[in-house]
Amino acid sequence: MTKTPDILCIGSVLWDIIGRSESAMRQGSDMPGRIMQLPGGVALNIGMALARFGLTPALLSAVGQDPEGDMLIEACQHRGLITDYVYRSEDLPTDKYMAVEGSNGMIAAIADAHSLEAAGDKILRPLTDGSLPAPYAGAVALDGNLTVDLLAQMAHNPLLAAADLRVAPASPGKALRLSPFVQGSRGTLYVNLEEAGLLCQTTFVTSADAAQGLLQRGAVRAVVTDGGNPATMGSAHELITQSPPPVHVARITGAGDTFMAAHIASELNGDNADAALNAALQAAALYVSGETKI
């Protein structure tokens, strides 16, 4: 019997192929390092982190019926995620993400989420066929790897009108896909400083300025990070800024997803805004330092 999920994670579920070097890199660098293949994608990264924090997430995504997809579903189940609601396509391959990281940060990355985009609203069938209660009133973590049209639909979908929406853009290149949630005053936005600037069509110097800018644009609530600089949670009632602990950076990909998951888990467990932001910064620091298992 399928467990009742604590939260739905809607978006990309794919294989991460990450090359990491201990040396500083630039365009054209050819360095020794390690190449790893891990379960990834924003929705899956958030779901795996939520499971580590003791919650039971369910995935709504698209995964191929190819061998890579079978292995990915098995890996998700092994990590405590509910996969019963994942759309398994017969003709679409399992998506992939590839990144190169040096000691000086991310050098380049390519996200191939074409199968998720092609699946479209098929990933939402569990909300319309009775598999999940509708309208859904629980927590939902949503990522910006979905198409612009589908994200706009979800910002106004009556099936999610009562949901506690938590939304992340997936990457700066997809930040503008979150515009319907800003304009429609829906959900909590999780963005970095660059993404906040893109959504507001300006440049911000601090996370506090960025959070205030998003609120002025119509966002109900925004959590803005800025790497090792202070992060801010902003709403109509309060503006909280905290500094992350200094750590040695061992990895980058997935850090923002871990931050978001820790913040959600803390709030779902009843912590106030100040404690939730602190919990998120601590969890992200442990992840970046390499001390968190994945």
C-alpha positions in Angstrom: 0.0 0.0 0.0 1.3 3.4 -0.9 2.3 5.7 2.0 0.6 9.0 2.3 3.1 11.7 1.2 4.0 14.6 3.4 4.8 16.7 0.4 4.7 16.5 -3.4 7.9 17.3 -5.4 7.0 18.3 -8.9 9.6 18.7 -11.6 12.8 17.2 -12.8 13.9 13.7 -11.9 17.0 12.7 -13.8 20.6 11.5 -13.7 23.3 14.0 -12.6 26.6 13.5 -14.3 29.1 15.7 -12.4 32.8 16.3 -13.1 34.7 17.8 -10.1 38.3 19.0 -9.9 40.1 20.1 -6.8 41.9 22.7 -9.0 40.6 26.1 -10.1 39.2 26.0 -13.6 38.3 28.3 -16.4 36.9 27.9 -19.9 39.0 25.4 -21.8 40.7 23.9 -18.7 41.6 20.2 -18.9 42.1 19.0 -15.3 42.2 15.7 -13.4 39.2 15.0 -11.2 36.3 12.7 -10.6 33.2 12.0 -12.6 30.1 10.7 -10.8 26.6 9.8 -11.9 24.0 10.4 -9.2 20.2 10.7 -8.9 19.4 14.3 -9.4 17.1 17.0 -10.8 15.7 19.8 -8.7 12.5 18.0 -7.6 14.4 14.8 -6.8 17.2 16.7 -5.0 14.6 18.4 -2.8 12.8 15.1 -2.3 16.0 13.3 -1.3 16.9 16.0 1.2 13.3 16.1 2.6 13.6 12.3 3.1 16.9 12.8 5.0 15.0 15.3 7.2 12.4 12.6 8.1 9.6 13.5 5.7 7.9 11.2 3.1 7.9 13.0 -0.3 6.1 11.8 -3.5 7.5 12.6 -6.9 5.5 13.9 -9.9 7.7 13.9 -12.9 8.5 12.0 -16.1 11.0 9.2 -16.3 11.5 6.9 -19.3 10.9 3.2 -19.4 14.5 2.7 -20.5 17.2 1.0 -18.4 18.4 4.3 -17.1 14.8 5.1 -15.9 14.4 1.8 -14.2 17.6 2.3 -12.3 16.6 5.8 -11.4 13.2 4.8 -10.0 14.9 2.1 -8.0 17.4 4.6 -6.6 14.5 6.9 -5.6 12.7 4.2 -3.8 15.9 3.2 -2.0 16.1 6.7 -0.7 12.6 6.7 0.7 10.7 8.5 -2.0 7.3 7.6 -3.3 7.5 7.0 -7.1 4.0 5.6 -7.7 2.8 8.8 -9.3 5.8 9.3 -11.8 4.7 9.3 -15.4 6.7 6.5 -17.2 6.9 7.3 -20.9 7.4 4.5 -23.4 9.0 6.8 -26.1 10.8 9.5 -24.1 14.3 8.9 -22.7 15.2 9.6 -19.1 16.6 13.1 -18.7 20.1 14.0 -17.8 22.1 16.9 -16.3 25.8 17.4 -16.8 28.0 19.9 -14.9 31.7 20.7 -14.5 32.9 22.1 -11.2 36.3 23.4 -10.0 37.5 24.6 -6.7 36.4 28.1 -7.8 32.8 27.0 -8.4 30.6 25.9 -11.3 32.3 26.2 -14.7 29.5 25.1 -16.9 26.3 22.9 -16.9 23.8 21.6 -19.3 20.3 20.5 -18.3 18.6 18.1 -20.7 15.0 18.1 -19.4 13.4 17.7 -22.8 11.4 14.6 -21.8 9.9 16.4 -18.8 8.9 19.3 -21.0 7.5 16.9 -23.7 5.4 15.1 -21.1 3.7 18.4 -20.1 0.6 18.1 -18.0 0.7 14.3 -18.1 2.8 14.5 -14.9 -0.2 16.1 -13.2 -2.6 13.2 -13.9 -2.5 11.9 -10.3 -4.2 15.2 -9.3 -7.0 14.7 -11.8 -7.6 10.9 -11.8 -8.2 10.5 -8.1 -4.8 9.0 -7.2 -4.2 12.1 -5.0 -6.7 14.1 -3.1 -7.9 17.2 -5.0 -7.9 20.1 -4.5 -4.5 19.3 -2.9 -4.1 21.1 0.4 -0.6 19.9 1.4 2.9 21.2 0.7 4.2 21.2 -2.8 7.8 21.8 -3.9 7.8 22.9 -7.6 10.7 23.5 -9.9 11.2 25.7 -13.0 12.2 22.8 -15.3 8.5 22.6 -16.4 7.4 24.5 -19.5 6.4 28.2 -19.2 2.8 27.3 -20.1 2.5 24.5 -17.5 4.0 26.7 -14.8 1.6 29.5 -15.6 -1.3 26.9 -15.5 -0.1 25.7 -12.1 0.1 29.2 -10.7 -3.7 29.5 -11.2 -4.8 25.8 -11.2 -7.8 25.4 -8.8 -6.4 21.9 -8.0 -3.5 23.6 -6.2 -5.3 26.7 -4.9 -5.2 25.4 -1.3 -1.6 24.0 -1.5 1.4 25.4 0.3 3.4 26.1 -2.8 7.2 26.3 -2.6 8.7 27.3 -6.0 12.3 27.3 -7.3 13.5 28.3 -10.8 16.0 25.4 -11.2 18.6 27.8 -12.7 19.1 31.5 -13.6 18.3 30.7 -17.2 14.8 29.6 -16.1 14.1 32.3 -13.5 11.6 34.2 -15.6 9.5 31.1 -15.8 8.5 31.9 -12.2 6.9 35.2 -13.2 3.3 33.9 -13.0 3.9 33.1 -9.3 5.1 36.6 -8.7 2.4 38.3 -10.6 -0.3 36.0 -9.2 1.0 36.4 -5.6 1.3 32.6 -5.2 3.7 30.5 -3.1 7.0 31.0 -1.5 9.8 31.7 -4.0 13.4 30.3 -3.4 15.8 32.2 -5.6 19.4 33.4 -5.5 20.5 37.0 -6.0 20.9 36.7 -9.7 17.5 35.0 -10.2 15.8 37.7 -8.1 17.4 40.3 -10.3 16.1 38.6 -13.4 12.6 38.4 -12.1 12.7 42.1 -11.1 14.6 43.2 -14.2 17.3 44.9 -12.2 20.5 44.1 -10.3 20.6 43.7 -6.5 23.5 44.1 -4.2 22.2 42.2 -1.2 19.7 39.5 -0.5 17.6 41.8 1.7 17.2 44.3 -1.2 16.3 41.4 -3.5 13.7 40.0 -1.2 12.1 43.5 -0.8 12.2 43.9 -4.6 10.3 40.7 -5.1 7.7 41.6 -2.6 7.2 45.0 -4.3 6.7 43.1 -7.6 3.9 41.0 -6.0 5.5 38.0 -4.4 3.8 36.8 -1.2 7.0 35.5 0.3 10.6 35.1 -0.9 13.7 33.4 0.3 16.9 34.8 -1.3 20.4 33.3 -1.0 23.7 34.7 -2.1 26.3 32.0 -1.8 28.5 32.6 1.2 26.9 36.0 1.8 23.8 36.7 4.0 20.5 35.2 3.0 17.1 36.8 3.6 13.5 35.6 4.1 11.0 38.3 3.3 7.2 38.5 3.6 4.7 41.3 4.2 5.1 40.8 8.0 8.9 40.4 8.4 12.3 40.6 6.8 14.9 38.2 8.3 18.6 38.2 7.2 21.2 35.7 8.5 24.8 34.8 7.5 25.7 31.3 6.5 28.6 29.6 8.4 31.9 29.7 6.6 32.9 26.3 5.1 35.3 24.7 2.7 33.5 24.2 -0.6 33.7 20.6 -1.7 30.6 20.5 -4.0 28.0 23.0 -5.4 25.4 21.1 -7.5 22.3 20.5 -5.3 23.3 23.0 -2.5 20.3 25.3 -3.3 17.9 22.3 -3.3 19.2 21.2 0.1 18.7 24.7 1.5 15.2 24.8 0.2 14.4 21.3 1.5 15.8 22.1 5.0 13.7 25.3 5.1 10.5 23.5 4.1 11.1 20.7 6.6 11.8 23.1 9.4 8.6 25.0 8.8 6.5 21.9 8.4 7.9 20.8 11.7 6.6 24.0 13.3 9.7 26.1 13.5 9.3 29.9 13.2 10.8 31.9 10.3 14.1 32.7 12.1 14.7 29.1 13.1 13.8 27.8 9.7 16.2 30.1 7.9 19.0 29.1 10.3 18.3 25.4 9.8 18.4 25.9 6.0 21.7 27.7 6.1 23.3 25.1 8.4 22.1 22.2 6.2 23.4 23.9 3.0 26.7 24.5 4.7 27.0 20.8 5.7 26.1 19.8 2.1 28.6 22.2 0.5 31.4 21.0 2.8 30.8 17.4 1.7 29.7 16.2 5.1 26.2 15.3 4.0 25.7 11.9 2.4 23.7 11.8 -0.9 
